[in-house]
Amino acid sequence: MHLTFPEDQVTEPVIWAIGHEFQVITNVRRANISDGAGWMALDLEGDEAQIDLAIAYLRARRIEVEPIEGEDAPQR
């Protein structure tokens, strides 16, 4: 998944939260975070329903979540 963070969410522990609130395993593949914005390539593993809940949690916080496609794309 490719995540794009708005400025007010950059310092929030949302990756930690989805790993603890939902039964998903998170793996940060790449990231670029600054004070004003950020993006992250994130693997999510687990039950499809739990992954969907984790994605909904992120989107509710105005974090854009998009699939990454291609041969070197992280796993979902």
C-alpha positions as CSV (number, residue, x, y, z in Angstrom):
1,M,0.0,0.0,0.0
2,H,1.1,3.5,-0.7
3,L,0.2,5.9,2.1
4,T,0.2,9.7,1.9
5,F,0.0,11.5,5.2
6,P,-1.5,15.0,5.7
7,E,0.5,17.4,7.9
8,D,-1.5,16.8,11.1
9,Q,-1.1,13.0,10.9
10,V,2.7,12.9,10.3
11,T,3.6,12.6,14.0
12,E,0.7,10.3,14.9
13,P,1.5,6.6,15.6
14,V,-1.0,5.2,13.1
15,I,1.2,2.3,11.9
16,W,1.6,1.2,15.5
17,A,-2.1,1.6,16.1
18,I,-3.2,-0.6,13.2
19,G,-0.8,-3.3,14.3
20,H,-2.3,-3.3,17.7
21,E,-6.0,-2.6,17.0
22,F,-6.3,-5.0,14.1
23,Q,-4.8,-8.4,13.5
24,V,-2.4,-7.3,10.8
25,I,1.3,-7.4,10.4
26,T,2.9,-4.2,9.2
27,N,6.2,-3.8,7.4
28,V,7.5,-0.4,6.3
29,R,9.3,-0.9,3.0
30,R,10.1,2.8,2.2
31,A,9.2,6.1,3.7
32,N,9.8,9.8,3.4
33,I,8.4,11.8,6.4
34,S,9.0,15.4,7.2
35,D,7.3,18.0,9.4
36,G,4.8,19.0,6.7
37,A,4.0,15.8,4.9
38,G,5.0,12.2,4.3
39,W,4.5,9.1,2.3
40,M,5.1,5.4,3.0
41,A,5.2,2.1,1.2
42,L,3.7,-0.4,3.6
43,D,3.1,-4.2,3.5
44,L,0.0,-5.3,5.3
45,E,-0.5,-9.0,6.0
46,G,-3.3,-10.8,7.6
47,D,-7.0,-11.7,7.2
48,E,-8.6,-9.7,4.4
49,A,-11.4,-8.4,6.7
50,Q,-8.8,-7.1,9.2
51,I,-6.7,-5.5,6.4
52,D,-9.9,-3.7,5.2
53,L,-10.6,-2.5,8.7
54,A,-7.0,-1.2,9.1
55,I,-7.3,0.6,5.7
56,A,-10.7,2.2,6.8
57,Y,-9.0,3.3,10.0
58,L,-6.2,5.1,8.0
59,R,-8.7,6.7,5.6
60,A,-10.8,7.9,8.5
61,R,-7.7,9.9,9.5
62,R,-7.5,11.4,6.0
63,I,-4.5,9.3,5.1
64,E,-4.6,8.4,1.4
65,V,-4.3,4.7,0.9
66,E,-3.6,3.3,-2.6
67,P,-2.4,-0.1,-3.8
68,I,1.1,-0.3,-5.3
69,E,1.2,-2.3,-8.5
70,G,4.2,-3.7,-10.3
71,E,6.8,-6.4,-10.0
72,D,8.7,-4.7,-7.0
73,A,5.5,-3.7,-5.2
74,P,5.3,-4.6,-1.5
75,Q,2.8,-7.3,-0.6
76,R,-0.7,-6.4,0.6
